[in-house]
Amino acid sequence: MSLQIYLVRHGKTVFNTIGRLQGWSDSPLTQEGRDVAARLGRGLAVHKIRFDAAFSSTAPRAAETARIILTYQGQADLPLVQLPDLREYCFGGFEGEFSHKLHEMIAASLGLADVQAWKQAYQNADHHLLAETVAALDELGLAENETQFVTRLKNGMAEVAERSNGAQKVLVVAHGIAITSILKNIDFNSIIYRSVDNASVSRLRFEHGKWQIDSVGETEFLAD
């Protein structure tokens, strides 16, 4: 029997709303973020989906999202395991900065015409251009490069598989850039470098030691 992962992006946060980078730092869920997590929980209940295990990153926004989902799905008592390797990309010295300021800096550093040109280059790059560029620009030397980020996430997902202990369906709540990188590590062509929606579901399977992608960024589970 294969392991089925329901990989969910956390609900919308204050920093999402005002356009600040949150990476390893955190900001609370907005009411909209809590509401959409509740909608997902109710939708999963309607589809009669029951989880055997649940994981999230150690970021409070991910853990709170997971607990709201489980509460409204009817499994509030299911233990939640928090894993540091599922955290979002670390922006280092740029943590908490306005997103548009970082994008402007990156565009200028790469000699691109504007932010739109940078975003197009990033989304369609053949490697994690954001991670590599931010790591090069961070004067504190704290931002993760591509190898550090991708390796950490691979370790996190390997830990999920190992600690699922024969479970068949597992909830995993993580982050936008992280989920994109997880998906691209399985199938590079499954998604461009762009975050899936808050509270969307990407379904994965782990079978015979290999990951497969069944869906990317589904919103069909959200209850009306």
C-alpha positions as CSV (number, residue, x, y, z in Angstrom):
1,M,0.0,0.0,0.0
2,S,1.4,3.4,-1.0
3,L,1.7,6.4,1.4
4,Q,-0.6,9.2,0.3
5,I,0.4,12.7,1.2
6,Y,-1.9,15.7,1.3
7,L,0.6,18.6,1.1
8,V,-1.1,21.8,2.1
9,R,0.1,25.4,2.1
10,H,-0.7,27.3,5.3
11,G,-3.5,29.8,5.4
12,K,-3.0,33.5,4.6
13,T,-1.0,35.5,7.1
14,V,-0.5,39.2,8.0
15,F,2.8,39.3,6.1
16,N,1.2,37.6,3.1
17,T,-1.4,40.4,3.2
18,I,1.0,43.3,3.5
19,G,3.7,41.9,1.2
20,R,6.5,41.1,3.6
21,L,8.9,38.2,3.4
22,Q,8.4,35.8,6.3
23,G,10.6,32.7,5.5
24,W,11.9,31.5,8.9
25,S,10.3,34.4,10.7
26,D,6.6,34.3,11.3
27,S,3.4,36.3,11.3
28,P,-0.1,35.2,12.5
29,L,-2.8,33.9,10.3
30,T,-5.4,36.4,9.4
31,Q,-9.1,35.7,9.9
32,E,-9.2,34.9,6.1
33,G,-6.4,32.5,6.7
34,R,-8.2,30.7,9.5
35,D,-11.4,30.6,7.6
36,V,-9.9,29.0,4.5
37,A,-8.2,26.4,6.7
38,A,-11.6,25.6,8.3
39,R,-13.1,25.4,4.8
40,L,-10.5,22.9,3.8
41,G,-11.1,20.8,6.9
42,R,-14.8,20.7,6.3
43,G,-14.2,19.8,2.6
44,L,-12.0,16.9,3.5
45,A,-14.7,15.7,5.9
46,V,-17.3,15.9,3.1
47,H,-14.9,13.7,1.0
48,K,-14.6,11.3,3.9
49,I,-10.8,11.7,4.0
50,R,-9.3,10.5,7.3
51,F,-5.7,10.9,8.1
52,D,-3.5,8.4,9.9
53,A,-0.8,10.9,10.7
54,A,-0.2,14.7,10.5
55,F,2.9,16.8,10.1
56,S,3.7,20.5,9.8
57,S,6.8,22.7,9.8
58,T,7.7,24.2,13.1
59,A,6.4,27.7,12.0
60,P,3.4,28.7,14.0
61,R,1.4,29.6,10.9
62,A,1.8,26.1,9.5
63,A,1.0,24.4,12.8
64,E,-2.1,26.5,13.4
65,T,-3.3,25.8,9.9
66,A,-2.8,22.0,10.5
67,R,-4.7,22.1,13.8
68,I,-7.6,24.1,12.3
69,I,-7.9,21.6,9.4
70,L,-7.9,18.6,11.7
71,T,-10.5,20.3,14.0
72,Y,-13.0,20.9,11.2
73,Q,-12.2,17.6,9.5
74,G,-13.1,15.8,12.7
75,Q,-9.7,14.6,13.9
76,A,-8.7,17.3,16.4
77,D,-7.1,14.6,18.6
78,L,-4.7,13.4,15.9
79,P,-1.1,14.2,17.1
80,L,0.7,16.9,15.1
81,V,4.4,16.3,14.5
82,Q,6.3,19.5,13.7
83,L,9.5,19.1,11.6
84,P,12.1,21.9,11.3
85,D,13.2,20.7,7.8
86,L,9.7,21.5,6.4
87,R,10.2,25.3,7.1
88,E,10.0,27.9,4.4
89,Y,13.1,29.2,2.5
90,C,15.4,31.3,4.8
91,F,15.8,34.8,3.4
92,G,18.6,35.6,5.9
93,G,19.1,39.3,6.3
94,F,16.1,40.0,4.1
95,E,13.6,38.4,6.5
96,G,10.7,40.7,7.2
97,E,11.6,43.0,4.3
98,F,8.9,44.1,1.8
99,S,8.8,41.6,-1.0
100,H,8.8,44.3,-3.7
101,K,12.0,45.8,-2.4
102,L,13.8,42.5,-2.6
103,H,12.5,41.9,-6.1
104,E,13.7,45.4,-7.2
105,M,17.1,44.7,-5.7
106,I,17.4,41.4,-7.5
107,A,16.3,42.8,-10.8
108,A,18.9,45.5,-10.6
109,S,21.6,43.1,-9.5
110,L,20.9,40.9,-12.6
111,G,20.7,43.8,-15.0
112,L,17.1,43.2,-15.8
113,A,14.7,45.9,-17.0
114,D,12.2,45.7,-14.1
115,V,10.6,43.4,-11.5
116,Q,8.3,41.8,-14.1
117,A,11.3,40.7,-16.2
118,W,12.9,39.3,-13.0
119,K,9.8,37.4,-12.0
120,Q,9.5,35.9,-15.5
121,A,13.1,34.8,-15.5
122,Y,12.7,33.3,-12.0
123,Q,9.5,31.4,-12.7
124,N,10.9,29.8,-15.9
125,A,14.5,29.2,-14.7
126,D,16.2,25.8,-14.9
127,H,17.3,26.1,-11.3
128,H,16.2,27.9,-8.1
129,L,17.3,31.4,-9.2
130,L,15.6,33.1,-6.2
131,A,17.6,31.1,-3.7
132,E,20.9,31.5,-5.5
133,T,20.4,35.2,-6.0
134,V,19.2,36.0,-2.5
135,A,22.1,33.9,-1.0
136,A,24.6,35.9,-3.1
137,L,23.1,39.3,-2.1
138,D,22.6,38.6,1.7
139,E,25.5,40.4,3.4
140,L,24.8,38.5,6.6
141,G,25.4,35.2,4.8
142,L,22.4,33.6,6.4
143,A,20.1,33.1,3.4
144,E,20.0,29.5,2.1
145,N,21.4,28.7,-1.3
146,E,19.6,26.2,-3.6
147,T,21.6,23.2,-2.4
148,Q,21.0,23.9,1.3
149,F,17.2,24.6,0.7
150,V,16.5,21.6,-1.5
151,T,18.6,19.2,0.6
152,R,16.8,20.3,3.7
153,L,13.3,19.7,2.2
154,K,14.3,16.3,0.8
155,N,15.4,15.4,4.3
156,G,12.1,16.7,5.7
157,M,10.0,14.6,3.3
158,A,12.2,11.6,3.9
159,E,11.5,12.0,7.7
160,V,7.7,12.3,6.9
161,A,7.9,9.0,5.1
162,E,10.0,7.3,7.8
163,R,7.8,8.5,10.7
164,S,4.5,7.8,9.0
165,N,4.9,4.2,10.3
166,G,2.7,2.4,7.8
167,A,0.1,5.2,7.6
168,Q,-1.9,5.3,4.4
169,K,-3.1,9.0,4.3
170,V,-1.0,11.8,5.9
171,L,-1.5,15.5,6.2
172,V,1.6,17.7,5.7
173,V,1.3,21.5,6.1
174,A,4.2,23.6,4.8
175,H,4.9,26.7,2.8
176,G,4.6,28.2,-0.7
177,I,8.2,28.3,-1.8
178,A,8.9,25.1,0.0
179,I,6.1,23.2,-1.6
180,T,7.1,24.4,-5.1
181,S,10.7,23.1,-4.4
182,I,9.3,19.8,-3.1
183,L,7.3,19.3,-6.3
184,K,10.1,20.3,-8.6
185,N,12.4,17.9,-6.9
186,I,10.0,15.1,-7.8
187,D,9.1,16.3,-11.3
188,F,10.8,19.5,-12.4
189,N,8.1,20.1,-15.0
190,S,5.2,19.8,-12.6
191,I,5.1,23.5,-11.7
192,I,6.9,26.7,-12.5
193,Y,8.7,28.6,-9.7
194,R,5.5,30.1,-8.3
195,S,3.7,29.4,-5.0
196,V,0.5,27.4,-4.9
197,D,-2.6,29.1,-3.3
198,N,-3.0,29.2,0.5
199,A,-4.8,26.1,1.7
200,S,-4.5,24.4,-1.6
201,V,-3.7,20.6,-1.7
202,S,-1.0,18.9,-3.7
203,R,-1.3,15.1,-3.5
204,L,1.8,13.0,-3.5
205,R,2.4,9.2,-3.3
206,F,5.4,7.4,-1.8
207,E,5.8,3.9,-3.2
208,H,8.7,1.6,-3.5
209,G,11.0,4.3,-2.2
210,K,10.0,6.9,-4.8
211,W,7.8,10.0,-4.8
212,Q,5.1,10.6,-7.4
213,I,2.8,13.6,-7.9
214,D,-0.9,13.0,-8.3
215,S,-2.0,16.7,-8.3
216,V,-0.7,20.2,-7.8
217,G,-2.4,23.0,-6.0
218,E,-5.9,21.6,-5.9
219,T,-8.6,23.9,-4.4
220,E,-11.5,21.4,-5.0
221,F,-11.4,20.2,-1.4
222,L,-12.4,23.7,-0.1
223,A,-16.0,23.6,1.2
224,D,-18.4,26.4,0.1
